[in-house]
């Protein structure tokens, strides 16, 4: 399983939370967190193109790509766990865009668009939320206590 992200985590408290969930998840899945550069500039279409090019380097031809998009489908934790369980044998790649979202080419490459909410979250915090929900899914799938 891969999580592709635009931008680096700078805050130590986010890094610690991410490391904690990576450690917890290591019991269930080999997880690779890949960060690509956050592109700056004034012309949004060019920024999205450059971020697309960086992200696409890490998306395999056979990967099952789940993009995190505000326009995506919202699922409960139980529904999300069923979704993950149904594609478990695939090379799952989650993609979190940058400040301006994702380029249309990545959205078109996506096998599934997922939304956690219509709310906007800081990207650093969202990585923690995604890891926590993936961890919760594995606990649900394995019938282990955690989910309430």
C-alpha positions in Angstrom: 0.0 0.0 0.0 1.3 3.5 -0.9 0.2 6.9 0.2 1.3 9.6 -2.2 1.3 13.1 -0.8 2.1 16.6 -2.1 4.3 18.5 0.3 6.4 17.6 3.3 5.4 17.4 7.0 7.3 20.0 9.0 5.5 19.9 12.4 6.9 17.4 14.8 3.5 16.6 16.3 2.2 15.5 12.9 5.3 13.5 12.2 4.9 11.7 15.5 1.3 10.9 14.9 2.1 9.6 11.4 4.9 7.4 12.7 2.6 6.0 15.4 0.0 4.9 12.8 2.6 3.6 10.5 3.9 1.5 13.3 0.4 0.2 14.2 -0.3 -0.6 10.5 2.9 -2.5 10.1 1.1 -5.5 11.7 -1.3 -5.6 8.8 0.2 -4.1 5.7 3.5 -2.9 4.2 2.9 0.8 3.9 5.0 3.2 1.9 4.6 7.0 2.4 5.9 9.0 -0.5 6.1 12.8 -0.4 6.6 14.8 -3.6 7.5 18.5 -3.7 4.9 21.1 -3.1 5.1 23.4 -6.2 4.8 27.1 -5.7 3.8 29.7 -8.2 1.0 31.9 -9.4 -0.4 29.9 -12.3 -2.5 27.1 -10.9 -2.8 25.0 -14.1 1.0 24.8 -14.3 1.3 23.9 -10.6 -1.2 21.1 -11.0 0.7 19.8 -14.1 4.0 19.7 -12.3 2.5 18.0 -9.2 0.8 15.5 -11.6 4.1 14.7 -13.2 5.7 14.1 -9.8 2.8 11.9 -8.5 2.5 9.9 -11.7 6.1 8.6 -11.3 4.9 6.6 -8.3 1.6 5.2 -9.7 2.0 1.8 -11.2 0.1 0.6 -14.2 -1.7 -2.1 -12.1 -2.2 0.0 -9.0 -5.7 0.5 -7.6 -5.7 4.2 -7.2 -7.9 5.9 -4.6 -7.8 9.7 -4.9 -8.9 11.8 -1.9 -11.2 14.4 -3.4 -13.8 16.7 -1.8 -16.1 15.6 -4.7 -15.5 11.9 -4.0 -17.9 9.5 -2.3 -18.2 9.7 1.5 -18.2 6.4 3.3 -18.6 5.3 6.9 -15.7 3.6 8.6 -17.5 0.2 8.1 -18.1 0.9 4.4 -14.5 2.0 4.0 -13.3 -1.2 5.6 -15.5 -3.3 3.2 -14.1 -1.3 0.3 -10.5 -1.9 1.4 -11.2 -5.6 2.1 -12.7 -6.0 -1.4 -9.6 -4.6 -3.1 -7.1 -6.0 -0.6 -5.2 -8.1 -3.2 -4.6 -5.0 -5.3 -1.6 -2.7 -5.1 -3.6 0.1 -3.4 -2.3 3.7 -3.9 -3.9 6.6 -2.1 -3.2 10.0 -3.6 -3.5 13.3 -1.6 -3.1 16.4 -3.7 -1.7 19.7 -2.8 -3.3 23.1 -2.0 -5.1 23.2 -5.4 -6.2 19.6 -5.4 -5.4 17.1 -8.1 -4.9 17.4 -11.8 -7.7 16.0 -14.0 -5.3 13.4 -15.4 -4.9 11.9 -11.9 -8.6 12.1 -11.2 -9.2 10.2 -14.5 -6.6 7.6 -13.6 -8.3 7.1 -10.2 -10.2 3.9 -9.7 -12.2 5.4 -6.8 -12.6 8.9 -5.6 -13.0 9.1 -1.8 -14.1 12.1 0.3 -13.7 12.2 4.1 -16.0 15.3 4.3 -17.0 18.4 2.5 -14.8 20.3 5.0 -11.3 21.4 4.0 -8.5 20.0 6.2 -4.8 21.0 6.4 -2.9 18.4 4.4 -0.7 17.5 7.3 -3.7 16.7 9.5 -5.4 14.8 6.7 -2.5 12.4 6.4 -3.0 11.5 10.1 -6.8 11.1 9.5 -6.3 8.9 6.5 -3.8 6.7 8.4 -6.1 6.4 11.4 -9.0 5.4 9.2 -6.9 2.8 7.4 -5.8 1.4 10.8 -9.5 1.4 11.9 -10.4 -0.5 8.7 -7.8 -3.2 9.5 -9.1 -3.5 13.0 -12.6 -3.9 11.7 -11.6 -6.4 9.0 -9.7 -8.6 11.6 -12.6 -8.3 14.1 -10.3 -6.7 16.7 -11.6 -4.2 19.3 -11.0 -0.5 18.5 -13.8 0.6 16.3 -16.9 1.9 18.2 
